[in-house]
Amino acid sequence: FGAANDDTGILVVTDNTGFVNESEFTFVMHGIPDSGTVGTKYLFRQSGGATYLDAYIDSSENLKVDMNGATMTATSTVQADGETPFSLIVTYKSGSSAAGLGPDLQMFVNGKREDYVVLGSGNVTHSANLLIGGTGGSTNYTGKLEEIIIYQKRYEIPQSQDKYQYST
């Protein structure tokens, strides 16, 4: 990926690839929201048409992931205290549900599967830039983001919570 940091603090993946036409991927991100962070704050976004992928913290401090009209919502909240870290993993594999391999799109927060959906539509096809850290203006995330990784493969996350769950 080519990337540039614009003057708003958003990391822009400039080669218009990101998640475009990927039939499977795993996205990993760790963050610590600043104290007092309120309102919807985008962690990443690749949007510009009917197919898109967004991850954000909503006004109730829940992590949400939207892909092509399907929304996943975490049941646990993100602590906006400037100290408590979170881990977000999003996995996707087109057609995996139909093949008996589990849900197409899954969201894990701090090592626990929080939500999943079977998608009616396919891959992200819009070639807008991938924005990490916001979309501009009041929806920019404030805090630390690190270890941002995009794999072009869906990794299976074991559901044995006692071995893999993150706690503070």
N, CA and C of each residue as an Amber inpcrd file, in Angstrom:
protein
   504
   0.8290000  -1.1830000   0.0000000   0.0000000   0.0000000   0.0000000
   0.8720000   1.2450000   0.0000000   0.4620000   2.2250000  -0.7360000
   1.0720000   3.5390000  -0.6210000   0.2960000   4.2990000   0.4360000
   0.9550000   5.1240000   1.2310000   0.2380000   5.8360000   2.2910000
   0.8080000   7.2330000   2.4610000  -0.0470000   8.1300000   2.9130000
   0.3630000   9.4960000   3.2050000  -0.4110000   9.9650000   4.4180000
   0.2060000  10.7760000   5.2400000  -0.4510000  11.3520000   6.4020000
  -0.8590000  12.7640000   6.0230000  -2.1700000  13.0450000   5.9850000
  -2.5860000  14.3850000   5.5960000  -2.5090000  15.3250000   6.7950000
  -2.8370000  16.6020000   6.5910000  -2.6740000  17.5970000   7.6510000
  -3.7110000  17.4710000   8.7620000  -4.6790000  16.5500000   8.6440000
  -5.6690000  16.3450000   9.7000000  -5.2800000  15.2210000  10.6440000
  -4.1680000  14.5330000  10.3790000  -3.7540000  13.4140000  11.1950000
  -4.3120000  12.0910000  10.7240000  -5.0170000  12.0950000   9.6010000
  -5.5770000  10.8630000   9.0460000  -4.5340000  10.2160000   8.1490000
  -4.3690000   8.9060000   8.2930000  -3.5020000   8.1500000   7.3970000
  -4.3340000   7.7610000   6.1890000  -3.8900000   8.1770000   5.0020000
  -4.6300000   7.9190000   3.7660000  -3.8570000   6.8890000   2.9520000
  -4.4700000   5.7310000   2.6920000  -3.8680000   4.7380000   1.8110000
  -4.1930000   5.2020000   0.3960000  -3.1710000   5.6720000  -0.3150000
  -3.3730000   6.4600000  -1.5250000  -3.4700000   5.6790000  -2.8140000
  -3.2280000   4.3960000  -2.8050000  -3.2370000   3.6760000  -4.0850000
  -4.5920000   3.0470000  -4.3990000  -5.6500000   3.4880000  -3.6740000
  -7.0200000   3.0610000  -3.9410000  -7.1980000   1.5500000  -3.9150000
  -6.4740000   0.8830000  -3.0380000  -6.6420000  -0.5630000  -2.9300000
  -7.3490000  -0.8940000  -1.6320000  -6.6400000  -0.9250000  -0.5200000
  -7.2650000  -1.2600000   0.7540000  -7.9690000  -2.5970000   0.6790000
  -9.2940000  -2.5850000   0.8060000 -10.0900000  -3.8110000   0.8320000
 -10.7510000  -4.1020000  -0.5220000 -10.4390000  -3.3140000  -1.5480000
 -11.1200000  -3.4250000  -2.8340000 -10.8990000  -4.7920000  -3.4640000
 -12.0030000  -5.4310000  -3.7970000 -12.0310000  -6.7260000  -4.4860000
 -11.3430000  -7.8500000  -3.7330000 -11.1580000  -7.7020000  -2.4380000
 -10.5880000  -8.7820000  -1.6330000 -11.7070000  -9.7560000  -1.2780000
 -11.5380000 -11.0180000  -1.6130000 -12.5510000 -12.0200000  -1.2840000
 -12.3950000 -12.5140000   0.1480000 -11.2620000 -12.2080000   0.7550000
 -11.0730000 -12.5030000   2.1740000 -10.0040000 -11.5760000   2.7410000
 -10.1530000 -11.2470000   4.0180000  -9.1420000 -10.4310000   4.6910000
  -9.3030000 -10.5470000   6.1960000  -8.2510000 -10.1420000   6.8980000
  -8.2710000  -9.9540000   8.3450000  -7.6790000  -8.5820000   8.6020000
  -8.3940000  -7.7670000   9.3550000  -7.9350000  -6.4250000   9.7150000
  -7.7260000  -6.4020000  11.2190000  -6.5570000  -5.9260000  11.6570000
  -6.2080000  -5.8730000  13.0780000  -5.8320000  -4.4450000  13.4400000
  -6.3160000  -3.9860000  14.5750000  -6.0060000  -2.6320000  15.0430000
  -6.0670000  -2.6010000  16.5700000  -5.1300000  -1.8940000  17.1740000
  -5.1560000  -1.6510000  18.6170000  -5.2240000  -0.1480000  18.8330000
  -5.9450000   0.2660000  19.8710000  -6.0640000   1.6950000  20.1260000
  -6.3210000   2.0090000  21.5830000  -6.1170000   3.2800000  21.9030000
  -6.4490000   3.8320000  23.2190000  -7.1220000   5.1730000  22.9600000
  -8.4590000   5.2490000  23.1100000  -9.1460000   6.5260000  22.8770000
  -8.7690000   7.5570000  23.9280000  -8.6220000   8.8050000  23.4880000
  -8.3470000   9.8900000  24.4220000  -9.4830000  10.0370000  25.4200000
  -9.1590000  10.5600000  26.5950000 -10.1580000  10.8500000  27.6100000
 -11.1280000  11.9010000  27.0750000 -12.4110000  11.6780000  27.3050000
 -13.4150000  12.6460000  26.8880000 -13.8340000  12.5320000  25.4290000
 -13.3800000  11.4940000  24.7270000 -13.7920000  11.2950000  23.3450000
 -15.2880000  10.9950000  23.3220000 -16.0570000  11.8140000  22.6100000
 -17.5070000  11.6140000  22.5250000 -17.9570000  11.7140000  21.0720000
 -19.0950000  11.1020000  20.7870000 -19.6520000  11.1340000  19.4420000
 -19.0630000  10.0440000  18.5760000 -19.5790000   9.9190000  17.3750000
 -19.1080000   8.9130000  16.4310000 -17.7130000   9.2690000  15.9480000
 -16.7690000   8.3220000  16.0950000 -15.3750000   8.5320000  15.6890000
 -14.9380000   7.3620000  14.8170000 -14.5320000   7.6630000  13.5870000
 -14.1410000   6.6220000  12.6390000 -12.7200000   6.1430000  12.8770000
 -12.5570000   4.8110000  12.9680000 -11.2390000   4.1950000  13.0720000
 -10.6630000   3.9760000  11.6790000 -11.4860000   3.4700000  10.7680000
 -11.1010000   3.3840000   9.3610000 -12.3490000   3.4070000   8.4980000
 -12.1420000   3.8110000   7.2380000 -13.2710000   3.9040000   6.3100000
 -12.7690000   3.7650000   4.8910000 -13.4490000   2.9210000   4.1330000
 -13.2570000   2.8710000   2.6880000 -14.6550000   2.8880000   2.1070000
 -15.0530000   4.0500000   1.6300000 -16.4350000   4.2530000   1.2480000
 -16.5170000   5.1840000   0.0540000 -17.6500000   5.1910000  -0.5770000
 -17.8570000   6.0880000  -1.6940000 -18.8990000   5.5460000  -2.6480000
 -19.6560000   4.5780000  -2.2280000 -20.6660000   3.9890000  -3.0870000
 -21.4640000   2.9550000  -2.3330000 -22.0410000   2.0360000  -3.0460000
 -22.8910000   1.0170000  -2.4340000 -22.0850000  -0.0590000  -1.7170000
 -20.8060000  -0.2000000  -2.0460000 -19.9760000  -1.1730000  -1.3390000
 -18.9300000  -0.4240000  -0.5380000 -18.8060000  -0.7740000   0.7320000
 -17.9190000  -0.0250000   1.6140000 -17.5830000  -0.8570000   2.8360000
 -16.6220000  -0.3690000   3.6020000 -16.2600000  -0.9720000   4.8750000
 -15.8720000   0.1490000   5.8240000 -16.5410000   0.2150000   6.9620000
 -16.2870000   1.2410000   7.9740000 -16.1370000   0.5730000   9.3330000
 -15.2860000   1.1250000  10.1830000 -15.2290000   0.7450000  11.5980000
 -15.1920000   2.0340000  12.3980000 -15.9920000   2.0900000  13.4460000
 -16.0690000   3.3210000  14.2260000 -16.5420000   3.0360000  15.6450000
 -16.3320000   4.0210000  16.5010000 -16.8590000   4.0080000  17.8620000
 -18.0760000   4.9170000  17.8380000 -19.2470000   4.4050000  18.2470000
 -20.4530000   5.2250000  18.1900000 -20.5810000   6.0870000  19.4540000
 -21.6340000   6.8760000  19.5190000 -21.8010000   7.8160000  20.6340000
 -22.0290000   7.1150000  21.9690000 -22.3500000   5.8090000  21.9550000
 -22.5050000   5.0300000  23.1960000 -21.2290000   4.2700000  23.5590000
 -20.1280000   4.5620000  22.8630000 -18.8100000   3.9430000  23.0580000
 -18.8000000   2.4570000  22.6780000 -19.6660000   2.0660000  21.7490000
 -19.6450000   0.7120000  21.1930000 -18.8610000   0.7280000  19.8930000
 -18.0490000  -0.3030000  19.6700000 -17.3890000  -0.4660000  18.3760000
 -18.4140000  -1.0050000  17.3900000 -18.4030000  -0.4660000  16.1680000
 -19.3000000  -0.9300000  15.1140000 -18.4970000  -1.1110000  13.8400000
 -18.9130000  -2.0880000  13.0450000 -18.3280000  -2.3170000  11.7320000
 -19.4820000  -2.4360000  10.7450000 -19.4360000  -1.6500000   9.6750000
 -20.4300000  -1.7140000   8.6060000 -19.7460000  -2.1930000   7.3410000
 -20.3870000  -3.1300000   6.6440000 -19.8930000  -3.5450000   5.3350000
 -21.0850000  -3.7740000   4.4250000 -21.1420000  -3.0000000   3.3660000
 -22.1660000  -3.1630000   2.3300000 -23.5820000  -3.2270000   2.8890000
 -23.8840000  -2.3940000   3.8830000 -25.2250000  -2.3190000   4.4370000
 -25.4790000  -3.1950000   5.6450000 -24.5620000  -4.0920000   5.9830000
 -24.7030000  -4.9310000   7.1730000 -23.8940000  -4.3100000   8.3040000
 -24.4750000  -4.2420000   9.5030000 -23.8040000  -3.6190000  10.6470000
 -23.5940000  -4.6350000  11.7580000 -22.3810000  -4.6370000  12.2960000
 -22.0720000  -5.4340000  13.4850000 -21.8300000  -4.4550000  14.6340000
 -22.3250000  -4.7900000  15.8180000 -22.1710000  -3.9260000  16.9910000
 -21.6090000  -4.7370000  18.1420000 -20.5540000  -4.2370000  18.7570000
 -19.9700000  -4.9000000  19.9300000 -20.8920000  -4.7150000  21.1250000
 -20.9470000  -5.7230000  21.9790000 -21.7530000  -5.6100000  23.1870000
 -20.9790000  -4.9330000  24.3110000 -19.6580000  -5.0430000  24.2810000
 -18.8440000  -4.3490000  25.2850000 -18.5090000  -2.9500000  24.7790000
 -18.2520000  -2.0440000  25.6980000 -17.9420000  -0.6740000  25.3130000
 -16.4460000  -0.4240000  25.3610000 -16.0440000   0.6100000  24.6320000
 -14.6540000   1.0650000  24.6270000 -14.5330000   2.1520000  25.6900000
 -13.5360000   2.0630000  26.5320000 -13.3380000   3.0540000  27.5900000
 -12.5830000   4.2620000  27.0290000 -13.2360000   5.4000000  26.9640000
 -12.5870000   6.6160000  26.4850000 -11.9880000   7.3540000  27.6760000
 -10.8930000   6.7680000  28.2180000 -10.2760000   7.3500000  29.4040000
  -8.8040000   7.7130000  29.1910000  -8.3130000   7.5070000  27.9750000
  -6.9160000   7.8160000  27.6930000  -5.9290000   6.7870000  28.2020000
  -6.4210000   5.6870000  28.7840000  -5.5400000   4.6820000  29.3670000
  -5.8690000   3.2520000  28.9570000  -7.1530000   2.9350000  28.7740000
  -7.5710000   1.5560000  28.5540000  -7.5070000   1.1920000  27.0710000
  -6.6880000   0.1980000  26.7240000  -6.5600000  -0.1810000  25.3150000
  -7.7100000  -1.0760000  24.8520000  -7.9030000  -1.1000000  23.5360000
  -8.8210000  -2.0590000  22.9380000  -8.1310000  -2.6990000  21.7380000
  -8.5980000  -3.8670000  21.3900000  -8.1170000  -4.5730000  20.2130000
  -9.3240000  -4.8710000  19.3330000  -9.2280000  -4.5480000  18.0510000
 -10.2980000  -4.8180000  17.0980000  -9.7460000  -5.7070000  15.9930000
 -10.4330000  -6.8130000  15.7400000 -10.0960000  -7.6990000  14.6220000
 -11.3710000  -7.9040000  13.8140000 -11.2870000  -7.6830000  12.5100000
 -12.3960000  -7.9170000  11.6030000 -11.9410000  -8.9600000  10.5930000
 -12.7110000 -10.0450000  10.4490000 -12.3680000 -11.0730000   9.4680000
 -13.4970000 -11.1850000   8.4480000 -13.1230000 -11.4590000   7.2040000
 -14.1110000 -11.5840000   6.1240000 -13.6510000 -12.6420000   5.1370000
 -14.5960000 -13.4640000   4.7070000 -14.3460000 -14.3930000   3.6060000
 -15.6500000 -14.5420000   2.8410000 -15.6440000 -14.1240000   1.6000000
 -16.8250000 -14.1710000   0.7600000 -17.3210000 -15.6060000   0.6000000
 -18.6100000 -15.8010000   0.8510000 -19.2210000 -17.1050000   0.6410000
 -18.9070000 -18.1560000   1.6850000 -18.2580000 -17.7680000   2.7750000
 -17.8730000 -18.7840000   3.7700000 -19.0800000 -19.3980000   4.4610000
 -20.1350000 -18.6290000   4.6450000 -21.3320000 -19.1760000   5.2810000
 -21.9810000 -20.2390000   4.3940000 -22.0900000 -19.9350000   3.1060000
 -22.6930000 -20.8920000   2.1690000 -21.8720000 -22.1800000   2.0790000
 -20.5660000 -22.0690000   2.2950000 -19.6920000 -23.2430000   2.2310000
 -19.5980000 -23.9770000   3.5640000 -20.3430000 -23.5090000   4.5820000
 -20.3270000 -24.1540000   5.8890000 -19.1080000 -23.8340000   6.7330000
 -18.4340000 -22.7140000   6.4220000 -17.2120000 -22.3430000   7.1370000
 -17.4430000 -21.2720000   8.1970000 -18.6800000 -20.9670000   8.5030000
 -18.9680000 -19.9370000   9.4930000 -19.3760000 -18.6380000   8.8260000
 -19.6890000 -17.6080000   9.6230000 -20.1680000 -16.3340000   9.0890000
 -19.1450000 -15.6730000   8.1570000 -19.6680000 -14.9460000   7.1580000
 -18.8080000 -14.2370000   6.2080000 -17.9630000 -13.1670000   6.9010000
 -18.5970000 -12.3640000   7.7530000 -17.9530000 -11.2080000   8.3770000
 -18.0600000 -11.3520000   9.8940000 -16.9240000 -11.2280000  10.5950000
 -16.9070000 -11.3730000  12.0470000 -16.1250000 -10.2160000  12.6790000
 -16.5280000  -9.8370000  13.8860000 -15.8440000  -8.7780000  14.6350000
 -15.4560000  -9.3180000  16.0050000 -14.1850000  -9.1400000  16.3460000
 -13.6560000  -9.5460000  17.6420000 -13.1490000  -8.3010000  18.3630000
 -13.5210000  -8.1560000  19.6270000 -13.0460000  -7.0400000  20.4480000
 -12.3690000  -7.6370000  21.6680000 -11.1240000  -7.2670000  21.8670000
 -10.3210000  -7.7670000  22.9870000 -10.3320000  -9.2920000  23.0520000
 -10.2450000  -9.9250000  21.8850000 -10.1360000 -11.3680000  21.8010000
 -11.4400000 -12.1370000  21.8250000 -12.5710000 -11.4670000  21.9770000
 -13.8670000 -12.1320000  22.0710000 -14.7030000 -11.7960000  20.8360000
 -15.3050000 -12.8240000  20.2200000 -16.1910000 -12.5370000  19.0900000
 -17.4280000 -11.8230000  19.6120000 -17.6160000 -10.6050000  19.1430000
 -18.7150000  -9.7590000  19.6040000 -19.9270000  -9.8120000  18.6770000
 -19.7040000 -10.0030000  17.3840000 -20.8190000 -10.0290000  16.4510000
 -20.3530000 -10.6460000  15.1370000 -21.3200000 -11.0590000  14.3230000
 -21.0190000 -11.6150000  13.0130000 -22.2450000 -11.4720000  12.1270000
 -22.0400000 -11.4780000  10.8160000 -23.1450000 -11.4140000   9.8690000
 -22.8310000 -12.2810000   8.6570000 -23.9000000 -12.7210000   8.0130000
 -23.8010000 -13.3620000   6.7060000 -24.1850000 -12.2800000   5.7090000
 -23.2900000 -11.9550000   4.8120000 -23.5260000 -10.8520000   3.8890000
 -24.3340000 -11.2890000   2.6760000 -25.2660000 -10.4150000   2.2830000
 -26.0400000 -10.6800000   1.0830000 -25.3110000 -10.2220000  -0.1680000
 -24.4340000  -9.2350000  -0.0350000 -23.6830000  -8.7490000  -1.1910000
 -22.2140000  -9.0740000  -0.9930000 -21.4450000  -8.9570000  -2.0510000
 -20.0670000  -9.4190000  -2.0470000 -19.0520000  -8.4260000  -1.5600000
 -17.8920000  -8.4620000  -2.1700000 -16.7120000  -7.7230000  -1.7460000
 -16.8840000  -6.2180000  -1.8860000 -16.0140000  -5.4740000  -1.2160000
 -15.9290000  -4.0290000  -1.4060000 -15.3850000  -3.7960000  -2.8120000
 -16.1080000  -3.0390000  -3.6240000 -15.6530000  -2.7970000  -4.9910000
 -15.3340000  -1.3340000  -5.2630000 -15.7560000  -0.4370000  -4.3890000
 -15.4720000   0.9800000  -4.6240000 -14.0120000   1.2640000  -4.3240000
 -13.3540000   1.9900000  -5.1950000 -11.9050000   2.1900000  -5.0680000
 -11.5310000   3.5030000  -4.3990000 -12.3370000   3.9760000  -3.4670000
 -11.9790000   5.1780000  -2.7140000 -10.7510000   4.8930000  -1.8550000
 -10.0430000   5.9480000  -1.4730000  -8.9090000   5.7870000  -0.5690000
  -9.3710000   5.1760000   0.7500000  -8.5110000   4.3830000   1.3550000
  -8.7500000   3.8520000   2.6900000  -8.2560000   4.9040000   3.6760000
  -9.1310000   5.3660000   4.5440000  -8.7940000   6.3950000   5.5330000
  -8.6780000   5.7440000   6.9000000  -7.5630000   5.9460000   7.5640000
  -7.3600000   5.3890000   8.9010000  -7.2530000   6.5450000   9.8810000
  -8.1450000   6.5730000  10.8580000  -8.1330000   7.6100000  11.8810000
  -9.2150000   8.6550000  11.7210000 -10.0720000   8.5220000  10.7270000
 -11.1620000   9.4790000  10.5730000 -11.5610000   9.6960000   9.1400000
 -12.5070000  10.6120000   8.9790000 -12.9880000  10.9650000   7.6460000
 -12.8500000  12.4610000   7.3900000 -12.3540000  13.1630000   8.3670000
 -12.2410000  14.6190000   8.2670000 -13.2490000  15.2750000   9.1950000
 -12.8420000  16.3160000   9.8600000 -13.7550000  17.0600000  10.7200000
 -14.0410000  16.3900000  12.0480000 -15.3060000  16.5160000  12.4880000
 -15.6790000  16.0930000  13.8380000 -15.7260000  14.5830000  14.0160000
 -15.6370000  13.8050000  12.9530000 -15.6820000  12.3430000  13.0940000
 -14.2900000  11.7180000  13.1890000 -13.2490000  12.5400000  13.2460000
 -11.8910000  11.9950000  13.3930000 -11.7160000  11.3730000  14.7710000
 -11.0880000  10.2180000  14.7950000 -10.7470000   9.5350000  16.0410000
  -9.6440000  10.3240000  16.7400000  -9.7270000  10.4200000  18.0630000
  -8.6560000  11.0460000  18.8370000  -8.1520000  10.0250000  19.8390000
  -6.8760000   9.7990000  19.8120000  -6.2550000   8.8120000  20.6670000
  -5.1320000   8.1390000  19.9230000  -4.6760000   7.0140000  20.4660000
  -3.5800000   6.2710000  19.8490000  -4.1380000   5.0950000  19.0490000
  -3.5480000   4.8660000  17.8720000  -3.8080000   3.6740000  17.0730000
  -2.4660000   3.0700000  16.7490000  -2.3700000   1.7520000  16.8620000
  -1.1020000   1.0910000  16.5740000  -1.3540000  -0.3050000  16.0420000
  -0.2890000  -0.9030000  15.5600000  -0.3340000  -2.2710000  15.0530000
  -1.5050000  -2.4720000  14.0980000  -1.6120000  -1.5960000  13.1190000
  -2.6540000  -1.6910000  12.1030000  -2.1420000  -2.6320000  11.0150000
  -2.8440000  -3.7520000  10.8530000  -2.3920000  -4.7890000   9.9250000
  -3.5710000  -5.2260000   9.0620000  -3.3290000  -5.3600000   7.7670000
  -4.3280000  -5.9290000   6.8630000  -3.7060000  -7.1640000   6.2250000
  -4.3150000  -8.3180000   6.4860000  -3.8940000  -9.5620000   5.8580000
  -4.8710000  -9.8610000   4.7190000  -4.3770000 -10.4060000   3.6370000
  -5.2440000 -10.7720000   2.5240000  -5.7260000 -12.2160000   2.6750000
  -6.0260000 -12.5860000   3.9040000  -6.5000000 -13.9230000   4.2370000
  -7.3520000 -13.7980000   5.4910000  -8.4150000 -14.5890000   5.5750000
  -9.2000000 -14.5890000   6.8060000  -8.5720000 -15.5950000   7.7590000
  -8.0980000 -15.0940000   8.8840000  -7.5490000 -15.9710000   9.9110000
  -8.6590000 -16.3830000  10.8530000  -8.6560000 -17.6370000  11.2240000
  -9.6560000 -18.1510000  12.1510000  -9.2170000 -17.8350000  13.5710000
 -10.1150000 -17.2950000  14.3480000  -9.8460000 -16.9320000  15.7300000
 -10.4780000 -18.0060000  16.6130000  -9.6920000 -18.7090000  17.4280000
 -10.2620000 -19.7380000  18.3040000 -11.2760000 -19.1400000  19.2710000
 -12.3390000 -19.8670000  19.5310000 -13.3900000 -19.3740000  20.4240000
 -13.1790000 -19.7760000  21.8790000 -12.0230000 -20.3340000  22.2180000
 -11.7200000 -20.7030000  23.5920000 -11.3690000 -19.4430000  24.3670000
 -12.3510000 -18.8290000  25.0020000 -12.1770000 -17.5280000  25.6380000
 -11.1490000 -17.5430000  26.7750000 -11.0110000 -18.6400000  27.4720000
 -10.1010000 -18.6600000  28.6150000  -8.6400000 -18.5500000  28.1850000
  -8.3230000 -18.8670000  26.9420000  -6.9350000 -18.8040000  26.4940000
  -6.5920000 -17.5010000  25.7850000  -7.5740000 -16.8270000  25.1790000
  -7.2560000 -15.7270000  24.2860000  -7.8940000 -14.3970000  24.6670000
  -8.6960000 -14.3410000  25.6690000  -9.3620000 -13.0960000  25.9990000
  -8.4110000 -12.1170000  26.6680000  -8.4270000 -10.9010000  26.1830000
  -7.5820000  -9.8320000  26.7200000  -8.2800000  -9.2070000  27.9080000
  -7.5550000  -8.9530000  28.9710000  -8.1360000  -8.2560000  30.0990000
  -7.1290000  -7.2420000  30.6210000  -7.6420000  -6.2210000  31.2670000
  -6.7540000  -5.1550000  31.7850000  -6.6220000  -5.2550000  33.2850000
